[in-house]
Amino acid sequence: MGVVVLIAVAITSLPGWPLYDRFCLPCHGAKGDGKGPAAPFTWGEPRAFATGVYEWRSTATGQPPTDDDLRTAIRFGAAGTSMPAFDGILSAADVEKLLDVLKAFAPKAFANSGKRVVIDPPPKPDATRGAELWKQQGCDKCHGVDGRGQVKGLAEQPYDLTTQLLRRPRASDDAEGRRGAMMMTIATGMSGTPMPGFAGTVKDNDLWALADHVLALNANAKPRTSAALDQESIDDDHDAKVTTGAWPGNDIDEIRIFGVPIKPQGKPLASLTPAQASLSSQQCARCHAKQAREWQVSLHSKAAVLGLPARELDHASSGDSSCDRCHTPLAEQQPGDAFDSALRAEGVTCAACHIREWVRRGPPRRAPSLLPSPSYPLVELAIYERADFCMSCHQLPPRTAVNGKPLLNTYKEWLEGPYMRRGVQCQHCHMPNREHQWLGVHDRDTFRQGIRLTTRAVRKSGAVTVVANLTNIGAGHYLPTTVTPAAWLKLELFDAKGVAIRGAHAELRIGREVQFAKQWIEKADTRIAPGATLEMARAWQGGRTAQATFARITVEVHPDDYYEQLYTARLAAKLPDATRKQYEAALQRANRSHYVAETRDVPIASK
């Protein structure tokens, strides 16, 4: 045990550890064991660096990869998996620092350098010869005659070569780059799997021919969309262990935050003053006045009052308390000996994130303006500045997927999107300067910062065509991300007096529309991926269209659209008075949250 601790301390003291913590730890884990908190949500299992076993190498089976092999994986990623490319994002110096961290997880494996396998230059492509060798060398025994990998009795199922991209990291993804990558995999094998290396036992020209055949099988493979979950590529055993509303990592210190249900704080430490021995946000505000003011207007502070009382009254007989895990997470907020009704009303209060067993926990580098309090213990943890801190309440396990996507899939969307590989965490956008308002879709300015609207309206041959493009330029996840909000993109024609042209109106709902009818079903998903653009085009002709002089394009947002429908449906049923009143109040609050994010009047140009 002592040796493990010494190794862990040595790794975390390396110059590259902060980079590893930000870019690598969520998938590969604090121990380098491939079991980071993001692992249940990745395509392909994250590499376990601690084993020292690497599939993609230019060295013989059983030897460690070269530094160039590791650099290539970091810079160019692995196509068809969740491993992104960091080329152009991480500097060459940063990559070198990360190499030291990766090798430190398995020092024995890297004690001796691996020797690169040298293969003759590529001959002319010969896929026909490769197809013959495919059977002669027994490739079909594991990968199948057709390359689909659907062979029974294998401990590890090969992936489908006909539909999934070749994963080996490579500097270029052109035909030459793919050919060289595939040949090297065949030549060196994949350590840790049944795939052997054929260098030295198969002629070099035949290795190239086999690669040509694989490329022919792989010709129609396409990238997966970033929001879709491929259940076959998820570690099912790991997924089964993921508790809804719990952080799924394995770091001991970080588990205490959200990895398990929060235990009662117990008896206050003798060193604490009466104010410090309180879980109330009012006492936290004594020293953290700015953060408390920001929190008071946040949705976190209202998590126990916005709709939750109505749902609890409605389901009181079922005993379902699953909402409490995120809306009122402290043990003292739950019915029991330590129950505090005033604390429960605070929803996701300060202590919910920062107090465990009367010990404060928070991010590193506290503001120097705060005087330290020697009698009040503080543990600084990097997780407070990582996106996986938020995942417990903003991500459901893959097994809960509806049409391939969990109802809460925000962390997965971020993980597969362009922001993760740039090191942009949830906190960068939702807690700038460590603010505690967590502004999102309920805030008009925040939503507007996330979109770019471009428009045009033209008249040609008597018809008026209006085109609106809405781009997600500011959200690191789908816009909107959950099933709760919806936005409407509306197009309408007006005459010179500002009177709407009858019949010249169209609208498109932007959001994920789901419905529960004995089971969840997805009716539509029109959300906008990070960096993507949604285009809406409509044309009108005849009637009063000739009088139209301008088009009005509107983006209107209903942050609680799903709940508005739910509350309305419940109010149509027979309910006890107390439950009805709670639903009515919740519906009124939801209706008041509507806003127009942008309105633009566009003159109609003639062609």
Helices and strands as residue ranges (DSSP letters): H 2-12, H 17-19, I 20-24, H 25-28, G 39-41, G 49-51, H 67-76, H 92-104, H 127-136, H 140-143, H 175-188, H 204-217, G 231-233, H 236-240, H 252-258, H 281-284, H 289-296, G 300-302, H 308-314, G 316-318, H 324-327, G 331-333, H 341-344, H 350-354, E 355-356, E 359-362, E 378-380, G 382-385, G 387-389, H 391-394, G 398-400, H 410-416, G 420-422, H 426-430, G 432-434, H 444-449, E 451-460, E 463-472, E 486-495, E 500-510, E 512-516, E 520-525, E 533-541, G 543-547, E 548-558, H 561-571, H 577-592, E 595-603, E 605-606
